[in-house]
Amino acid sequence: MKKLSKEEIGKLGIYEFQAYIGAMTSPTFGGWKGTDTLIELLKIKEIEKPKILDVGCSTGYITRYIASKFDCEIIGIDLGDLVIEIAREEAHKSNLTNVTFQIANVESLPFPDNSFDIVYGEAITALVPNPIKVLNEYLRVLKPNGKIATLDLFMNESLSDEFMEETNEIMSNVIGTQIKIRNFQEWEQILNESGFNDIKLLDYYDDLFKRAYSFGKLVKIIFKMLYHMIVNKEIRHKLSPTLKFARKFQKVLKGDNFGYFIFTGLK
Ligand SMILES: C[S@@+](CC[C@H](N)C(=O)[O-])C[C@H]1O[C@@H](n2cnc3c(N)ncnc32)[C@H](O)[C@@H]1O
């Protein structure tokens, strides 16, 4: 990845900035355990050389993980050009030949109808302004009988209005567009009406916000983040609200107030 100027770094979105400082290297919600659970539910081995689409792949760590485990052809897509550049470099370093990456918007997928055996997405479907539109896109690009597999964030319905409002504000700031974090019941309704068959929806709570960094790596990431916050006003303005929010709601964020759901179904 090429080194960016201070001005270019200041223009990065929060997810791209995290990728730039080496913080986007493991699953966002539920850690690798969540990924393994979802992969197991999919029974990928039962499909002969499946064609898989990984939506919102970031720097491609989950895409490469699936590519290295299964005889499949997998495409990772994401909005950000920096994350796709990193994803391609890392796939090249790992000598993986069954994985490709492209810049694309999940709201309007650049693939014909009936293209994929599996559409896979972690931490993306609940983080878009219009999940119903996105679910329709998954359905469109899946082959008949193709499988959908998503893992995403929900929050407890009994939380205070103040907390819910601030959470939605902060998550919208991180994502860079207005979104709403829904509760499990709301997802149940959306997914039951999504047009998929044989739906399974499960809720999980453990290791929700736990990223798989070694101690040394965590220190490096924190150092880089603080450095850029000190020298770069733009970055400081982008990250400060999230850090203030995390401090203010420390206790609420640690409880069972959030969880992640795993959703599978068939076209
Ligand atoms: C929370 S990260 C998830 C990354 C990875 N899937 C994981 O679980 O760790 C969300 C990713 O989705 C991407 N994204 C957000 N909106 C998108 C959209 N409309 N189309 C494609 N990617 C999008 C962001 O750029 C970001 O890399």
The ligand as a MOL file (V3000), in Angstrom:
LIG
                    3D

  0  0  0     0  0            999 V3000
M  V30 BEGIN CTAB
M  V30 COUNTS 27 29 0 0 0
M  V30 BEGIN ATOM
M  V30 1 C -17.7490 -3.0020 9.6580 0
M  V30 2 S -16.8420 -3.2130 8.1850 0 CHG=1
M  V30 3 C -16.9700 -4.9640 8.0130 0
M  V30 4 C -15.7830 -5.6010 7.3940 0
M  V30 5 C -15.8050 -7.1320 7.4620 0
M  V30 6 N -16.8650 -7.6880 6.6750 0
M  V30 7 C -15.9000 -7.6010 8.8930 0
M  V30 8 O -16.8940 -8.1930 9.2890 0
M  V30 9 O -14.9610 -7.3450 9.6520 0 CHG=-1
M  V30 10 C -17.9860 -2.6460 6.9770 0
M  V30 11 C -17.3940 -2.5570 5.5860 0
M  V30 12 O -18.4750 -2.3680 4.6740 0
M  V30 13 C -18.0970 -1.4050 3.7220 0
M  V30 14 N -19.3200 -0.7750 3.1940 0
M  V30 15 C -20.1340 0.1110 3.8110 0
M  V30 16 N -21.1630 0.4410 3.0040 0
M  V30 17 C -20.9820 -0.2650 1.8540 0
M  V30 18 C -21.7050 -0.3520 0.6390 0
M  V30 19 N -22.8150 0.3620 0.4390 0
M  V30 20 N -21.2340 -1.1770 -0.3290 0
M  V30 21 C -20.1010 -1.9050 -0.1340 0
M  V30 22 N -19.3790 -1.8560 0.9990 0
M  V30 23 C -19.8050 -1.0470 1.9840 0
M  V30 24 C -17.2040 -0.4260 4.4810 0
M  V30 25 O -16.3530 0.2650 3.5740 0
M  V30 26 C -16.4550 -1.3640 5.4210 0
M  V30 27 O -15.2500 -1.8050 4.8500 0
M  V30 END ATOM
M  V30 BEGIN BOND
M  V30 1 1 1 2
M  V30 2 1 2 3
M  V30 3 1 2 10
M  V30 4 1 3 4
M  V30 5 1 4 5
M  V30 6 1 5 6
M  V30 7 1 5 7
M  V30 8 2 7 8
M  V30 9 1 7 9
M  V30 10 1 10 11
M  V30 11 1 11 12
M  V30 12 1 11 26
M  V30 13 1 12 13
M  V30 14 1 13 14
M  V30 15 1 13 24
M  V30 16 1 14 15
M  V30 17 1 14 23
M  V30 18 2 15 16
M  V30 19 1 16 17
M  V30 20 1 17 18
M  V30 21 2 17 23
M  V30 22 1 18 19
M  V30 23 2 18 20
M  V30 24 1 20 21
M  V30 25 2 21 22
M  V30 26 1 22 23
M  V30 27 1 24 25
M  V30 28 1 24 26
M  V30 29 1 26 27
M  V30 END BOND
M  V30 END CTAB
M  END
